[in-house]
Structure formats: C-alpha cells, structure tokens
Amino acid sequence: MNGSVSRRLASILLLAAAPLAAQGHGQKLAGSGLMPRDSQPMPILSDIRLLRETGIKILAADDMTGVAFARITPAEQERLSAKAHEWGRCGGHEVVPIQGESVASLFGSLRAQHIKNERFERSDFRIRRSLTADRTVTAAVSQVSEQNLAETVKWLSSFPTRYNKGPRPNDHIPAVADRLKKLTAGAKFPVKIDLIDHKSTPQKSIRLRIEGKSRPSEIVVLGGHLDSIAMDWLGAGKAAPGADDNASGSANLIEAVRILAKGEQPERSIEFFWYAGEESGLLGSGEIARSYKSNKADVIGVLQLDMTLFPGDGEFVLGSMNDFTSAWLREYFRGLNEMYIKAKIMEDKCGYGCSDHASWHRQGYPALMPFESSFRRSNRDIHTKNDVINKESNFRHSAMFSKIAVAFALDLANSTLRSP
C-alpha cells in the first residue's frame, strides 16, 4: 500500500474493528476455509446508503468510496437484495473474507483504485487517440449471430432454475461445458475448459482458457454469471429462468467463444468465465479474483457482461458503469466502440457489488461493465419467474454485447496496452 493511501485511511470510520477481527464467530471464511453456515452472519461489503435504507447495522464505513462493512443474516441478505432490486440493481453486496485481512485493508484496496482513477481522469492521456481499426477484428465482429444468441438464451432459460443454493445447483454446468467443447473442437490453438469448485457455494464456475502465443502469462478476462434467482431467496424450488439476468450475458460470451475459436491464436491468453453464485454475493468471482491476486496473475483487463437483452433507453444505447470500474479501461472501451460497435454510451453508476466486476476491481485489476441500458431503465422482471424471452427482448441489441466481447478480446489480447 502506498503512503498516500495509508494516510487517507485515517478518515475511515471503523466501529469496533478490533473485536471484528478477533471474534470471527467461530467460522472459517473464504480464502481460509468454508464460508459461514446460512444460520450465521456473513461479512459483506455494500453501499453505505443501501445498508442504511435497509436498516442493517454498519460496522465500518469509508466516506471516500461510499462502501461499508457489515455482518448480515440470510434474512438481512434477502432484504438487502430486495432493496437493491427496487433500485434497479442486482444483489448489491460482496461476501468477503476478513481472517488474514483486516477490515481497513478491504477499504484500502478500494481506495487505491479510487485514487488511481482520479489520477487518470485528471491526466491528458487519452488512449483512444492512438487506436486504429483492425480488419481482422472488424471481420470477427461481423460474424455475431442474433439467431445463435436467441437459441442459447432460450436453452439456458429453459432450466427451471440455476440458483446456486438450490437442491441441484449444477444441473446446467456440464451442459454448458459440453457446448463449449463442441464449439472449440476445431480450434488451431490450445483451449482448456475447467470446472472450478468453490468453498463458498456448491455451485461450480466454468473457465475456458485460450493459451496466448507469445505472452501467455498476460491474461484478458471476460466473464458473466451463470446462476439465476427468484426474489424468495429461501424458496429454492422457485422458478428462476433468468433469461436477461444472466442467460443473456452468458450467451454473449458463448457466441464470442464460437467466433474466436475459428480465428488465429492471440498473443496474450484469453480467459472466459461463467461464474457461480453471483446473486448470493459475488461468490464464484470473489474466490477466483482473490486466487488470481494471491498468485500474482497478470490480468490486463476484465470485461463483465450481466444483462444485455432489454434496451430500456433504446436500441444500441448502453450504460457504462463508471463506479468501481477502471477509468483507463472505460476510455479504451470508448475507442473500441468508435471503431467497431457504434453504440451510444451513457455513463452511469450501479453501486458496489452490483456484478462480478467488483470482485476483480477490489483486487486491483482493471474492470469494465457495459450494461443493457441505464440502471434506472433496466429490466424490472429480473429475479422473478417473469424473466423470460418476451416481446421486449431484443436480440439485435444483445448482439451488440457479443460484438463488444469479440472486439475487446481480440484487440486487447493482440496489443501491448496495459493500465498506466
């Protein structure tokens, strides 16, 4: 941690931080064992305002980032997610470890990212000035198929639920992995598909790795969560088709894999993730991002696709979340958009923990989250049995996000660009 961050930590409001680190409630936390049982409070980070609105006791807070620490019960988690949903957000929190990591250090990593963004935004460095269109990327982007997306979203949302706490949380996982194997069977370069076990959830994540040709240790990450949920968190049998949230983003990534598998091997490695347990506190992505940080993985940039099917502000108008994302990567994305996508970008905020990019951001990795619309105008049927394909579903609009994924993967994985 640099000196400026250490000095600024003095403004953190820490309420009973020492007892928090000491008591631990007797459970082992992610990063050092199992998450607490459902009957025990779990440690989380969330927006200060969201916690206050929900009546959840804040144990520590940071005014610079607007993020607070609390311990919540399953009932409070349900209330928190219901309030986040009211505000047009997803779960709105990240389940975090604190054993071996102080509460202050949780805030410290977020502050470091906040300061880095402020410095970039004050500078006159504008990456899009130096970008030039590549015919290979243009050709790959043109191969995105709306029909493929429609078929994949229909297939994924046909599973009655993909809830990570349901009685059969992995029913869909082998089927998705098998589809990815078939799509990449003819690739001219190494492709590896893994199922990732987690300590915080019985649900598995899927990782597909395309090995880089000349710089395999440099990694470009694209991800989206594969789980779904209905608002009755304790009703594991509830129908949760999750067509928009997040069969759409998952399908966008599958379509991008199909296209990349037909091309040439990239210089950097590209890793695709379909995360487990996002709706329960970024569980899968949290473990993965912490593991990558612990292993000093060189992640160049992270793209998160979560909800791409509902054009609430109009077709080809998207939201770019500018809180808890990388200012450098957002600037890079604007350049990609000008060259390959031609969407209208609206800057917006979604609050802390609204999707899996927050897990990577907190570990210090540059993250980006383009979204189907502004959050205020996003799909209100998410987290219900009504999140299905309907007359408002727009696969032309959703195809734009597969194009973003293809352009992001190919351009960044074949460049030497990295965050300043």
C-alpha positions, 0 to 999 in steps of 0.5 A: 500500500502506498503512503498516500493511501495509508494516510487517507485511511485515517478518515475511515470510520471503523466501529469496533474493528478490533473485536471484528477481527478477533471474534470471527464467530467461530467460522472459517471464511473464504480464502481460509476455509468454508464460508459461514453456515446460512444460520450465521452472519456473513461479512459483506461489503455494500453501499453505505446508503443501501445498508442504511435504507435497509436498516442493517447495522454498519460496522465500518464505513469509508466516506471516500468510496461510499462502501461499508462493512457489515455482518448480515443474516440470510434474512438481512441478505434477502432484504438487502437484495430486495432493496437493491432490486427496487433500485434497479440493481442486482444483489448489491453486496460482496461476501468477503473474507476478513481472517488474514485481512483486516477490515481497513485493508478491504477499504484500502484496496478500494481506495487505491483504485479510487485514487488511481482513477482520479489520477487518470481522469485528471491526466491528458492521456487519452488512449483512444487517440492512438487506436486504429481499426483492425480488419481482422477484428472488424471481420470477427465482429461481423460474424455475431449471430442474433439467431445463435444468441436467441437459441442459447438464451432460450436453452439456458432459460429453459432450466427451471432454475440455476440458483446456486443454493438450490437442491441441484445447483449444477444441473446446467454446468456440464451442459454448458461445458459440453457446448463449449467443447463442441464449439472449440473442437476445431480450434488451431490453438490450445483451449482448456475448459475447467470446472472450478469448485468453490468453498463458498457455494456448491455451485461450480464456475466454468473457465475456458482458457485460450493459451496466448502465443507469445505472452501467455502469462498476460491474461484478458478476462471476460466473464458473466454469471451463470446462476439465476434467482427468484426474489424468495431467496429461501424458496429454492424450488422457485422458478428462476429462468433468468433469461436477461439476468444472466442467460443473456450475458452468458450467451454473449460470451458463448457466441464470442467463444464460437467466433474466436475459436475459428480465428488465429491464436492471440498473443496474450491468453484469453480467459472466459468465465461463467461464474457461480453464485453471483446473486448470493454475493459475488461468490464464484468471482470473489474466490477466483479474483482473490486466487488470481491476486494471491498468485500474482496473475497478470490480468490486463483487463476484465470485461463483465457482461450481466444483462444485455437483452432489454434496451430500456433507453433504446436500441444500441444505447448502453450504460457504462458503469463508471463506479468501481470500474477502471477509468483507463479501461472505460476510455479504451472501451470508448475507442473500441466502440468508435471503431467497431460497435457504434453504440451510444454510451451513457455513463452511469453508476450501479453501486458496489457489488452490483456484478462480478466486476467488483470482485476483480476491481477490489483486487486491483485489476482493471474492470469494465461493465457495459450494461443493457441500458441505464440502471434506472431503465433496466429490466424490472422482471429480473429475479422473478419467474417473469424473466423470460424471452418476451416481446421486449427482448431484443436480440439485435441489441444483445448482439451488440454485447457479443460484438463488444466481447469479440472486439475487446478480446481480440484487440486487447489480447493482440496489443501491448496496452496495459493500465498506466 
